[in-house]
Amino acid sequence: MWNGDAYPLGATFDGDGTNFSLFSSVADGVELCLFDDSDRRDAIHIELSEVDGHIWHARLPDIGPGQRYGYRIHGPWEPDRGMWCNPAKLLMDPYAKTVDGTIDWDPACFGYDLDDPERASTIDSAPHVMLGVVHDPTYDWGDDRAPHQPMHRSVIYETHVRGMTYQHPGIDPGLRGTYAGMAQPVIIDHLVAHGITAVEVMPVHQFVHDHHLAQHGLRNYWGYNTVSFLSPHNGYAADPTRVVDEFRDMVRAFHAAGIEVIVDVVYNHTAEGNHLGPTLSWRGIDNLAYYRVLDDSPRHYLDFTGCGNTMNMRHPHVLQLIMDSLRYWVLEMHVDGFRFDLASALARELFEVDRLSAFFDIVQQDPVISQVKLIAEPWDVGEGGYQVGKFPPKWSEWNGRYRDTMRDFWRGEPSHLAEFAQRFTGSSDLYQADTRRPSASINFVTCHDGFTLADLVSYNERHNDANGEDGHDGEHHNRSVNHGVEGPTDNPEIIAVRDRQRRNMMATLLLSQGVPMVSGGDEIGRTQRGNNNAYCQDNDVSWFDWTHVDTTMSMWVRRLTTMRHRHAVFRRRRWFKGRSIRGLDDMAWFRPDGVEMNDADWEQGFARSVGVFMNGEAIASRDPYGQRIRDDTFLCLFSASEIALDWVLPSATWGRLWEVALHSDDPDAGTVGWPENHQSAAAVTYGAESVLQMPPFTTIVLRRTDPAGPPR
């Protein structure tokens, strides 16, 4: 054993040996424990005698990749003062880049005696917990290049590594449910065909399955229960010894197809839970440094996450750990961005959410992290945690107000026209004053948390009995409507309106300003059978069913994304202004009688229908050669009315001839977005002030085809 170096933290192999480095300000002594391949009993105990600035370190020249290890911390066991040191507990390195095994929830996993919580447990936890593994950093990235897709051109697809691939018949059974399965051509071809530019994978940091779930035979399917911020989850590896390289292979395959990889990260809490949770890593290493505790009762944790604890973002070593993790995933794993779970918790300096918190300051000045896509889930469960529209510049946000508005509009709730218009045009009321652009808004109607799109139009109530919580978990106010029958039905009229409503919401999503996020599986009709909180359903409730693909919906999504990619008017970089400097109206709104909306019209609570004129001639963008981009002009008609309407097209001032581009009541009609080899029917054309028959709950998109050019 050599003295080694304090930095970098973690186990670092340099080709000639491995440097081990661990931060703990509370420890009286630190043991490095090395394990052989036969069992989980300690093979070698090494006392780390070198400590600089609370960082304990040593270099072992004979240790290389594949070596399994953990730490034992000698120090105070005083839970009432927030100190939980217990050398009987083997602790995982917070900087481990590969993890071996899993946790089996034996009583040894807990730092306290289960029969007497005031006493420290003396049972060795080594055979029952995960170990860090020394990682070989070398990897041949070949000609891998990040796609660098501009945010306003992005179409994000939120999905799950295991769920998307586990039942796919085109993937070798040994690769299903893994990173290697995600890299298969059938998956990438599916994404490319549907116009996806970025895959947002649900948590892939190493996580554990919660104790209460294990007791009920369930699993933490979603993965929001992190135990290591630098290691990919080993449960998603076809070969766990290659877990890091398998993840890199997946990233490289996506990049080759022009698809970015965004990782859903959970830095707000950890799998150690509250004071009754297990001692796996941070709690036993330096509890007061890593976690927020109550000032008057340090045994207990501040919980802004609903998961038992909250990471202490005020501590420099916690900030360092998170930033080191983020940089590692960008520089060494080549990911293109991050979605931050419960991001408001990261901004809590004391109790309130602080836009100028240390975390945001560090991200802003970091030359690596500031240059990738940063997406916040802008809320947590604490008081004042709902912060939609309040994150700093350069950040985009999951726009929860967009989701709620679009759900309410399409189910016919009153007084939503003005709100609909704000959300459809990018939510300038939330983001424009802060110099952000429409791409700050990540628009979504569904996501992993809640109903799928198919269930949103099929269920009034949640059906979560399988979760083991008597059906009380999950959101009870879903803004959903079943259209007459709860759940599956063979009634053709109900099926028709449900299908039309799915197409309506997908059209609204993919034609809105901002960045659309499609929830994985909605494009093929995925259902969770009414479960709106399938976090613990690692089964066919959550897995994609590739044997029952809704081909009509799939083609509808393909047409919409093609339309968005081809026409800049649907993905503007800048805000609509109304009348532009060239005297052109870039946008206008209309009533069903063809008259332009006025202030009083927006206040009509009974109104359910609206049309929007989007002028492609008014776009101010220029191509790389300096030529102004000219786009087609569209008129989008949205009706959430329960009765059929006679829609009158605007006067010739706005356009003399219009053709149907898309029609949600007739998904095979229209001229826009078809694959190149598709033989579409003849275009249906209407003149100015023509009357269109618009069925209940319908979207119609018209394209202006004036042969002499636009008159306005």
C-alpha positions, 0 to 999 in steps of 0.5 A, a space after each residue: 500500500 502506498 500513500 496515494 492521492 486525495 483526488 480523484 475521489 473513488 477507485 481510480 485505475 491508472 494502468 499500474 494500480 488503483 487509487 482509493 479515496 473517500 470523504 468522511 469528516 466524521 470518521 475516526 478510522 476508515 477500513 478499505 475491504 477487498 473481496 475475492 470472487 468466492 463470497 461476500 466475506 471480507 478477504 482483506 482489511 486495509 486501514 487507511 492511514 492517510 487523510 487530507 481535508 477529511 479525505 482518506 486515501 491509499 494507492 494499491 499497485 497490485 489492484 486492477 479492474 474487477 476488484 470488488 470493494 467496500 468501506 467500513 467507517 469507525 466513528 461515533 454511533 449517536 443517532 440522536 446527534 445525526 451520526 450513524 457510524 457502524 463498522 459492522 456495516 459494509 458501505 458502498 463507495 459513493 463514487 463507485 462506477 460499477 456495482 456488483 450484486 444487489 441488496 437482499 434486505 436481511 436485518 444486517 442491512 440496517 445500522 440499528 438493531 431491529 429489536 432495539 433501535 437505540 442499539 447499533 447492529 453488530 451483524 456484518 452486512 457484507 454478504 447482503 449488500 452491494 459492492 463497488 467494483 474497480 472500473 477499467 476506464 478504457 473504451 473505444 468510442 470510434 467516430 462517435 459524435 454527439 448529434 447536438 440537436 438544437 432544442 427547438 428542433 427536438 422531439 423527446 421520447 421518454 421511455 424505460 430500458 427494460 419495459 421498452 425491450 422486454 417483450 419485443 419479438 425482434 430482440 434476442 431473448 438474452 438481450 431483452 430488458 437491457 442496454 444492449 436490447 435498446 441498441 438493437 436496430 428494431 428499436 432504433 428504427 422504430 424511433 427514427 421512423 417516428 421522428 424521435 430526436 432524443 430518448 429520455 431514459 428513466 433512471 439508469 443510475 444504480 438503484 435498489 428495490 424498496 424493502 416494503 415492495 420486496 416484502 410484497 413481491 414487487 419491484 421498484 420498476 421506475 428506478 427512482 431509488 438511487 444508491 450510486 450516482 456514477 454507476 449504470 444500473 447492473 440489472 439492465 446489463 446483459 452481461 453485468 461485468 460489461 455494464 458500463 461498456 453496454 451502456 456506452 454501446 447503446 449511446 454510440 448506437 443512438 448517436 449513429 442514428 442521430 438520436 440524443 440520450 437524455 438521462 433521468 437523474 435522481 439527486 434529490 434523495 437516496 435509497 437509504 430512506 428515513 431514519 428507519 432505513 438501511 445503512 448502505 453508503 452515505 448514512 454510515 460514511 457521513 450522515 450530517 454531510 450528505 443529508 438534510 436533518 431537523 435542527 432540533 432532532 438530527 436523528 430525523 430527516 427533512 423530507 421534501 421528496 416524499 421518499 424519506 430523506 433529502 440530499 444536503 445541497 448546502 454541503 460542498 462535498 455533496 455539490 461536488 459529488 453531484 457535479 462529478 457525477 454529471 460531468 462523468 456521464 457527459 465526458 465518459 458516457 457521452 450522454 447529451 443531457 439530463 432530466 432532474 427529478 424533483 428539481 425544486 429540492 435541489 434548489 432549497 438552500 434553507 426551506 424555500 426554493 431559491 433560484 440563485 442557489 449554489 447548485 444553479 450557480 455551479 451548473 451555470 459556470 461549469 464549462 461541461 454541464 452548462 453546454 448540455 440539455 438541462 431539463 427540470 421537473 420543476 416541483 417537489 412535495 415540500 411547501 412552495 415546491 411547485 416552481 413551473 416557469 421559475 427556473 434559471 435561463 438555459 434550463 427547460 422545464 416539464 410544463 405541468 400547466 401544459 399537461 393540465 390545460 390540454 387534458 382539460 381542453 380536450 375533455 370539454 372543461 369550460 373557460 380554457 380557450 385563453 389558457 389553451 392558446 397560451 400553452 399552444 404558443 409556447 407558454 410565453 407567460 411563464 418563460 418570455 420575461 426571463 429571456 427564455 425561448 419557447 424551447 424552455 417549455 417541455 410540453 407533455 400530455 402524459 408521462 411515466 407518472 400517471 395514465 398512458 394516453 390510451 388510459 387517459 381516454 378510457 378511465 375516469 378513476 385510477 385502478 391501482 389495486 395491484 400496487 398493494 396500497 388498497 388503491 389509494 396511491 397515485 393521483 386521484 385527479 387525473 383530468 381524464 374521461 372514459 367517454 361512457 364506459 370505464 375501461 375496455 369496451 366493444 362499443 364502436 362509437 366509444 372506441 371511435 371517440 377515444 381513438 379520435 381523442 388520442 389523435 387530437 391530443 397527440 396532434 396538439 402536442 406535436 404541433 405546439 410551440 416548445 419541445 414535445 415529449 412523447 411518453 413511450 408506448 403512446 404511439 403504439 396504444 400502450 395501456 396500463 389497464 387503468 393503473 396510474 402509478 405503475 412504479 412497482 409493476 415490473 410486469 406486463 402492466 408496464 412493459 410494451 406490448 409489441 404484439 398488439 401495435 395500434 398501427 393507425 396511431 403509429 402512422 398518425 404520430 409519424 405523420 405529425 413528427 414529419 410535419 413538425 420536422 419539415 415545417 419550421 412554423 411548428 417549431 419556431 425559435 422565437 415567440 409569436 408577435 402578432 404583426 411582424 416588422 414586415 407587416 405580416 401577421 405571424 399568428 391569428 386566432 379565429 372563431 368557428 364563424 371565421 371571425 378573428 377572436 377579440 378580447 371578449 371571445 376569450 372570456 366565453 366560458 362555453 366556447 370549446 372550439 378555436 382556430 389558429 392561423 400560423 404564417 410560414 411567411 413571417 418566420 424570421 429565421 435564416 438558413 446557413 447561407 443567409 437566405 430567409 426561411 419561408 415555410 408553408 402557412 397553416 390553419 389549425 382547427 381544434 374542436 372539443 365540442 360534443 356536437 358537430 360544428 359548421 366551421 367557416 374558413 376566414 376571408 380571402 385576406 387570410 388565404 384563398 385556397 386551403 387543402 386538408 393536411 391532417 384530419 383526426 376523424 379521418 386519419 388516412 386523409 390529408 396530404 402532409 407527413 406521409 412516407 415518400 412511398 405512400 400513395 395518398 388520396 387526392 387533396 380535399 381543397 376549400 376556398 375562403 369562407 367555405 364551410 367545413 363539417 367538423 365532427 365532435 372532438 376533432 382536429 383539422 389542419 389545413 395548408 394554404 395553397 394559393 397559387 399566386 402567393 399569400 395576399 397578407 
